[in-house]
């Protein structure tokens, strides 16, 4: 039986036979978790980037004039401003996760 896929092809170049990722109980849960993470990471990254880019430049400039920089600026200015948008993105992700879980456990 020839196992195909990009990761198994990469392992085969080094002379390692890759496992049947979804057929083994040891690797199937990890495989599904990594695939799901790979699918949703770009969406959340774009949501957070949009929140950061939409910050008011006047507010950032005022914070710098008041002496904020680096970690303190992120913690006290940026994070509170992006938290609502980030929370919505995480909420959407959670809803999708539970939707997938409920459809896979009932079929």
N, C-alpha and C positions, 0 to 999 in steps of 0.2 A: 504494500500500500504506500503510495507516494503522497506525502503530506505537502500541500502547497500553501502558499501565502508569502507575503513579503518578509515576515520575520523568519519563517522556516527556510526561505531561500537564502537569507543572510547567514543564518546558522550553518546551512549546508556549504557555503563558501569556506567556512572554517573547519569543515569536516565533522560538524555536530548535527545529529539528526534531531530535529525539533519535535516536540510532542504534539499530539492531537489536542489543540488548545481547548476546544469546546466539548470534547468527548470524555475528558478526564475530570472526575469530581475535584481533584486537587487544583486544577488550573482553570476550570470553566468560570467560576465566580470571579476570579481575578481578571480573566480575559474580558468578561462582560463589564466589570467595573472600569477597567482601563479604557475600553472602547467608548463607554458612556461619558467618561471624563474627557476623552479626546474630542468627542462630539460637542460638548457644551462649553469647554474652556474658551474658544474664540468668541462665543456670544457674550459671556460674562466679561471677557476682557474688553470687548467693544463697548459694552454698557458702561463699564467703569471709566474707560478712556473718554467716552462722550461726557460723562459727568465731570471729569477733571478738566476737559477742554472748555466746558461751558461755565467755568468759574469766572466771576467778575475780576478783571485785571485790576480794577481800582481797589478792591478788597485786598488782593495780594500785595499790591504796592503799599497800601496803608499799613499792612502787617509788617512789611519789611522796614518801613520808616519807623515803626514802633519797636524795632529790634528783633523781630521774629526771623528765624532762619533754620534751615535744616529740619531736624526731627520735630522741634517745637512748632514750626510752621505747619508741618504735615499733621501733627496730632491735634493742634488747636484750631486750624483754619480749614485745611483740605479735607480731612477725614469727616468732620461734622457736615460739611457741604455735600460730600458724595455719599454719605451714609443712607439717606432715603432712597436714592436711585439704586445703590448697591443692594439694599434690602429688598427692593422690588424684583431685581434680577435673581436674587437667591430664592425669593418666594416663588417666582415662576419656575425656577429649576426644581424646587421641592415638589411643586404641583405635578410637573412632568414626571418626576421620579416616582411619586406615588401612583400616578396614572399608569405608568408602565408596570409597576409592581402589581397593581390590582388586576390588570388585564392578563398578566402572565400567570398569576396564581389561580385564576378562575377558569382558564382554558385547559 
